Amino acid sequence: MFENVLQHILTQGEFFLRILISGMCGMLIGYERKNRLKEAGIRTHIIVALGASLMMVISKYGFNDVLAEAGRADASRIASQIVTGVGFLGAGTIFVRKQAISGLTTAAGIWTTAGIGMALGAGMYSVGIATAVSVVLVQKIFHGDIRFLKTPSAEQLVISAENTPEAIDHILNTLKEGDIEVLNVKTTTISNEMINLDIFAKIPRDYDKTELLRMFSADKKITSIDF
């Protein structure tokens, strides 16, 4: 009897260890996201990893008593629902502002964190830990200043200016001179004197966006700029 109790304690301890390691991996990914001031930070990633790992343990080992009677059960059913459920959670971190989308990377990170928790919950320690480290490295490397990986970014600019053709032409020409490619322009008339320009533009990756303020600060025809 003592051996059975000891075996039970060791088994439960291993399950807890899997869940604990999952939380640590989630904390690692969440710490990187939090440092970049993203919507989902340390707590979110830890809880996602813990929950996914717990559900994986339940899915794989929680129905042994049922198996003893029925002889058969689908161990992947609960695990498959994790992927769907976390997908809805990740969707909550995606924001669409005009034509600019943000939060996709964070959503993908939450989804992957759940996968890491599932792997660790299933006892695949090497795969789970290696994936967590890979996610952090990808975030660090591709967010850095890598010359051959520099790609332009899409930005939404909202400029309020005088409602004259000359002012609009001046704004577009100034952006062009600053190597900013205008992809789309939407104008909204505020009054006979004022107009809003919603500009969707392609900006070089290493471009200092404060330069936009310097370019337009001396122009009295422009009252505000938001980006």
N, C-alpha and C positions, 0 to 999 in steps of 0.2 A: 504493500500500500504506500509506504514511504517513497518507494521508487517511482510510483505513478504520480504522486504529488510533486516530486522533484522534477520529473519529466514535464509535467504540466507547467510548472513555474518557468523552466528553461524555454519551453515553446512559446509561452506568452511573452517572456523577456525578449526573445528574438523578434517577435512581431512588433513589440514596442520599439526595439532598436531600429527596425526598418522605418517605422513612422518617424522616429526621432531624426534619423539621417535625412529623410525626405524633407523635414522641416528645415534642417540646416542648409540643404541645397536650395530650397525655396528662399531662404534668407539671403543666400549668396546672390541669387538673381535679383531679388527685390532690392537689395542694397545698391546694386548698380543702377537700377531704374530710379530709385529714390534720389540718388545723387544727380540725376539728370532732370529732376523735378517732374517726373511723369505721374500720371494719374494713379496708377497702381504701384504701391511701394512695397516695403518690407512685409508689413502685416498681411497684405493681400496675398502675396506670393507664398508666405509661410502657410497660411490657412489653406490655400489651394493645394499645396503639396501634401500637407497633413491629411486633408480630407480625401484626396485621391488615393494616397497610400492606404489609409484606413479602409476605404471602400474596396480596394484591391485585395487586402487581407481578408475582409469579410467574404468577398466574392470567391476567393480561392480556398479558404479554410473554414469559413463560418457555417458550412452546411454539411460537415462530416457526419453529424448525427442523422441527417436526412438521407445521405448517401448510404448509410448503413442499413436503412430500411428500404429505400426506393431503389438503390443500386445505380442510379444515374441522375445527373443534374447538369445544367448548362452553367459552367463556372464563368463564362465570359459575358453573361447577360448583364450583370451589374456593372462590370468594367466598361462595357460598350456604352452604357448610359452616361458614364463620366465624360466621355468625349463630347457628347451632345450637350450635356449640362454646362460644361465649361465654355463651350462655344457661345452660349447665351451670355455668360458672364463677361467674356472677352468683348462681345459686341457693345457692352456698356462703356467700354473705354475708348471707343472710336467716335471721333467728333468730325462733323462735316461743316465747314464754314465756307459758304459760297462754293467755290470749286476746289478748295484746299481740304485735304483729308489728313487728320492727325490721329495717332493712337493705334495705328495698325501694328507697329512693332511691339508695343506693349501688349496688345491683344494676342499676338502670336506667342509672346513670352509667357503669358498666363496659360495658354493652351499647351505649350511645351512643358511648363512647370507641372501641369497635371500629368502629362506623360511620364515625366521623371518620377513623380510620386507613385504612379502605377508600376513602373519598372522596379522601383525599390520595394514597394509593397509585395511584389511577386518574388522578391529575393534576388533580383538581378542587380547586385550592388555595383559591379564594374560599369555596366551599361548606364545606370542612372547617374552615378557620380561623374563619369566621363562626359555625359551629355550636358550636365549642369555646368561643368567647367567650359565645355565648348560654347554654350550659349553666352556665358560671360565674356569669353575671348572674342566671339563674333561681335558682340556689342561694343567692346573696347576697340578692337582693330578697325572695324568699318566705320566707327564714329570718329576716328582720328583723322589727322591730316596726312593722307596717303596720296602722293602725287598722281600715280597712275590710276587711282580709283576715284578721282574727283569727278563728280557729275553735278550738273546744275540742279537747283532746287526750285520747286514751284511755289510761288508766293502770291498771296492776295493783298493788293494794295487798295486802300480806300482814300481817295483824295477829294477834298472839297475845294472848289475854286470858283472864280468868276464865270458866269454863264456867257462866255464869248468864245467864238471859234478860235481866236488867237490864243486864249489861255489853254484850251484843249490841245492845240497843235504844239504849244510850247512844252507842255507836260510830256507828251509823247516823244517829241524830239529830244528832250533832256534825258529821258529814260534810254532812248536809243544810243545817245552819246555815251552813256554810262555802261554800255554793253549789256543792257537789260532788254531781253526780247519780249515784246508784248504779244501775248497769245490771244487775249480776248478783252474787250472793253464793253462795259455796260454803263450807260449814263442815266442818272435819275435827276430830274429837275426839281430843285427844292423851292426856288422862287424865280422871279425874273432876273434876279442878280446872281443867284448861287446855283451850282450844280455839283452833284456827287459823281465821281468816276470810280467804278469798281473795276480794277485792272487785274487780270490774271496774267502773271509774267513769269518768265524763266530767268532766274538769277544765278550767276556763277557761284559755285560752292564756296569759294574763299572770299566772296564779296562782303565787305563791311556794310551792313544795312544802315548803320548810322550815317553813312555817306549820303543816303537818300535825304535825310534831314538837312544836311549841309547844302545839298543841291537846291533844295526848295525853300530854305529858310529866308533867303533874301528876296524871294519873289512875293510881292504884295498881292498878286492875283490869287495866291493859294492861301487858304485860311487854316487847313488842317491836313494831316496825313497820318494814316493808320496802317500798320503792317504787322 
